Amino acid sequence: MKKMKSPIEQPMRVVEFLNYNSDEKVEIPLYEARISAGFPSPAYDGVDTKLDLNDLLIRNRTATFFIRVEGESMKEAGIENGDILIVDRSMPAMDGNIVIAVVNNEFLVKRYRKISGKHFLVPENPDYAPIEITPEMEADIWGVVTASIHQFVRRNGSKSRAG
């Protein structure tokens, strides 16, 4: 029988809160032509419009935070060590959302599940066990993760594990 790691042993946790200027527009050329991940398609040279990353990724500017995480308990959700998560504190956590939770004064990233009236924080890695939130625990949902930024090549030139 495979021994599961405790989610507190080596959780995916928040290691850094990052600042950003939500008032500054960051417009990047957007090619609206679809790029095939399978068969090659004819090249496309046109820029169709500008994309503002704030408009795309942020729903509520005053309640949004960028957070860097570490660990491997959410890797099957596509969240890897060193990724930056965009978190909206104004959204209520719904069953199935990926959330930032505070458990015993430690920030964790997990999928929130409500099953048969019980609340769980579930890792997306079979090596880790879910955490059942009980009334005796000091636990709170801090915010809902709305997006993840995963860099294939980091600024220092190193590659991420997936890249």
Disulfide bonds with the S-S distance in Angstrom:
none
